[in-house]
Amino acid sequence: MFTQWFELNKQDPKARNLTYAKIPKEYIWNNDAKEWAPRKLRPSIGRIVYSNPAFGERYYLRMLLNIVKGPRSFEELRTVDGAQLRDLFVTMLLFYNITNPLKLWEQHWEDLADDILHKKRKIINFPDLTLTDSQIKNYCLVEIQGVLHKHEKSLSDFPSLPQPDESLLTQLDNRLIREELNYNIKEMKNLHDNLFRSLNTEQLALYERLIKAVTNQEGGLYFLYGPGGTGKTFLYNTILTKLRSEEMIALAVASSGIASLLLPGGRTAHSRFVIPLELMENSTCGIKQKTHLAALMHEARLIIWDEAPMTQRYAFEVLDKTLRDILGSKNEANRQKLFGGTPLKYWIKL
């Protein structure tokens, strides 16, 4: 019956869309002719005899028969795109006496996580997404945890194995956050070091004051005034590369589209904060609680706003009101802080 299934798949394209267990639904076994024939009466339910993982090759053959459709030979049967290695890893944890699960994980985590980056790029529709090894490992552990839960088990049942940090998932699945973190850390550090060495005394004092405010989460409003050519752009590039090299989120916005193009990773303020075009005293930004944009506001450590005087004062008032509301949802004290406690730095060009 098994080998004649290969012959059936060679001759009948319809059979090639079925796994071995599904064949009896559409075909019947003719014991005299030793062949499969199309079923004419009511369908039948097929099943494959249970095989314990300890049976080795027979068990893995059974796994393949539940996945592969229409093979015409043993070679086609054993060739599977995207083999379920994480399921196999869980099977080994559950049914084999693995003496050193951690060593097994460390030796094969790259194979187990081979499709993680591709899946995440597809899920969040971000083809240029990059993930660090630690992030990929975390996602892989979460996937393994999900398979274990189906068996009413958990990674905590295997103390030697690393545990997934599920608090990272909201950030990793949030495209807006990923875009703001999608910088080459090594390049950012090198660029920052080069810029930092060229700061003059006044720029260095401003740099240290603002970095301290961000590091200590002091919040506050800072206003930098100076004519063109005094090094404002140079300074905020230094600040941005410093924070981004340490995987912090710093939002760079401007009052006009042209000015935003001059900022690394810049956006217009109206676009980033969903500020209404027709501003009134009681207006609010269109940022809703528990959205990806709201999560981005929670993660932002600094906002740099270029050409601030070109914007109506209501824009800053609605942003202040919105950030107090959003950031205050997790920490009530933020409702009393300017811009919810996020350091905001105004920049102007003359």
Buried (B, 14 or more C-beta within 10 A) or exposed (E): EEEBBBBBBBEBEEBBEBBBBBBBEBBBBEEEEEBBEEBEEEEEEBEEEEBEBEEEEEBBBBBBBEEBEBBBEEEEBEEEEEBEBBBBBBBBBBEEEBEEBEEBBEEEBEEBBBBBBEEBBEEBEBEEBBBEEEBBBBBBBBBBBEBBEEEEBEBEEBEEBBEBEEEBEEBBBBBBBBBBBBBEEEEBBEBBEEBBEEBEEEBEEBBEEBBEBBEEEEBBEBEBEBEEEBBBBEBBBBBBBBBBBBEBBBBBBBBBEEBBEBBBBBBBBBEBBBBBEEBEEEBBBEBEEEBBBBBBBBBBBBBBBBBBEBBEEBBBBBBBBBBBBBBBBEEEEBBEBBBBBBBBBBBBBE
